[in-house]
Amino acid sequence: MIINQNENLAIITQENATVIELVKKIETLYPKFKNNNIIVNLNATKVVSLKDVIEFLRVSNQHRAAKHSFVIVNEGADIDNTPDEIIIVPTLQEAHDIIEMEVMERDLGF
């Protein structure tokens, strides 16, 4: 797991851990980046199953409840079948765009 942090953004990149191991590491290290928007880059894993995506549900809901963005990046995921509570996009640029929009919405009180 590689963590790149700057200002209000943490990008967590999966290297070769399983999704379950990655989620456990994120939950363990969560205090380190709980005040940042989070992007989880899973593009090292070509196809992420719905079961894998659901592993992030608890940490995603916790983070979004604290008024921070949580976005998963994977170009092979079936976006149409993922739960609405989880945001998953195919590229890092789209993840940055989603976070930018969510920050504006929060600033405007939506």
C-alpha positions as CSV (number, residue, x, y, z in Angstrom):
1,M,0.0,0.0,0.0
2,I,1.4,3.4,-1.0
3,I,-0.1,6.6,0.6
4,N,0.5,9.9,-1.1
5,Q,-0.8,12.8,1.0
6,N,-1.0,16.5,0.2
7,E,-3.1,19.3,1.7
8,N,-6.6,17.7,1.9
9,L,-6.1,14.6,-0.2
10,A,-4.8,11.1,0.4
11,I,-4.3,8.8,-2.5
12,I,-4.0,5.1,-1.4
13,T,-2.6,2.8,-4.1
14,Q,-2.9,-0.9,-3.8
15,E,0.3,-2.7,-4.8
16,N,-0.2,-6.4,-4.3
17,A,-2.3,-6.9,-1.2
18,T,-5.8,-8.4,-1.5
19,V,-8.7,-6.0,-1.2
20,I,-9.6,-7.4,2.2
21,E,-6.0,-6.8,3.4
22,L,-6.1,-3.3,1.9
23,V,-9.3,-2.4,3.7
24,K,-7.9,-3.7,7.0
25,K,-4.8,-1.5,6.5
26,I,-6.9,1.5,5.7
27,E,-9.0,1.0,8.8
28,T,-5.9,0.6,10.9
29,L,-4.2,3.7,9.5
30,Y,-7.5,5.7,9.3
31,P,-6.6,8.3,11.9
32,K,-3.6,9.3,9.8
33,F,-5.9,10.6,6.9
34,K,-9.3,10.8,8.5
35,N,-9.4,14.6,7.8
36,N,-8.5,14.2,4.1
37,N,-10.5,13.3,1.0
38,I,-9.5,9.8,0.0
39,I,-8.9,8.2,-3.3
40,V,-8.3,4.4,-3.3
41,N,-6.5,3.5,-6.5
42,L,-7.2,-0.2,-7.4
43,N,-6.0,-0.1,-11.0
44,A,-3.2,-2.6,-10.2
45,T,-6.1,-5.0,-9.9
46,K,-7.6,-5.2,-13.4
47,V,-11.1,-6.4,-12.4
48,V,-12.6,-5.6,-9.0
49,S,-15.6,-7.7,-8.1
50,L,-18.8,-6.4,-6.5
51,K,-17.8,-8.3,-3.4
52,D,-14.4,-6.5,-3.3
53,V,-16.1,-3.1,-3.7
54,I,-18.5,-3.9,-0.8
55,E,-15.5,-4.4,1.5
56,F,-15.0,-0.7,1.4
57,L,-18.6,0.1,2.4
58,R,-18.0,0.6,6.1
59,V,-15.0,2.9,5.8
60,S,-16.6,4.8,2.9
61,N,-19.8,5.4,4.9
62,Q,-17.8,6.5,8.0
63,H,-15.7,8.8,5.9
64,R,-18.6,10.4,4.0
65,A,-20.5,10.8,7.3
66,A,-17.6,13.0,8.4
67,K,-18.1,15.2,5.4
68,H,-15.1,14.0,3.4
69,S,-15.0,12.4,0.0
70,F,-14.1,8.7,-0.6
71,V,-13.6,7.6,-4.2
72,I,-12.4,4.2,-5.6
73,V,-10.6,4.1,-8.9
74,N,-10.7,1.0,-11.0
75,E,-11.2,0.9,-14.8
76,G,-12.5,-2.7,-14.8
77,A,-15.2,-2.4,-12.2
78,D,-18.9,-2.8,-13.0
79,I,-20.0,0.7,-12.0
80,D,-23.7,0.0,-12.8
81,N,-23.9,-2.8,-10.2
82,T,-22.2,-1.0,-7.3
83,P,-24.1,0.3,-4.4
84,D,-25.0,4.0,-4.5
85,E,-23.1,4.6,-1.2
86,I,-19.8,3.9,-2.9
87,I,-18.3,6.1,-5.6
88,I,-16.2,4.2,-8.1
89,V,-14.8,5.7,-11.3
90,P,-12.4,4.4,-14.0
91,T,-9.6,7.1,-13.8
92,L,-7.7,9.1,-11.3
93,Q,-8.7,12.3,-13.2
94,E,-12.4,11.5,-12.7
95,A,-11.8,10.8,-9.0
96,H,-10.2,14.3,-8.7
97,D,-13.2,15.8,-10.5
98,I,-15.7,14.1,-8.2
99,I,-13.9,15.3,-5.1
100,E,-13.7,18.8,-6.5
101,M,-17.5,18.8,-7.1
102,E,-18.2,17.3,-3.7
103,V,-16.1,20.0,-2.0
104,M,-18.0,22.7,-3.9
105,E,-21.3,21.1,-2.9
106,R,-20.3,21.0,0.8
107,D,-19.1,24.6,0.6
108,L,-22.5,25.6,-0.8
109,G,-24.3,23.7,1.9
110,F,-25.8,20.9,-0.2
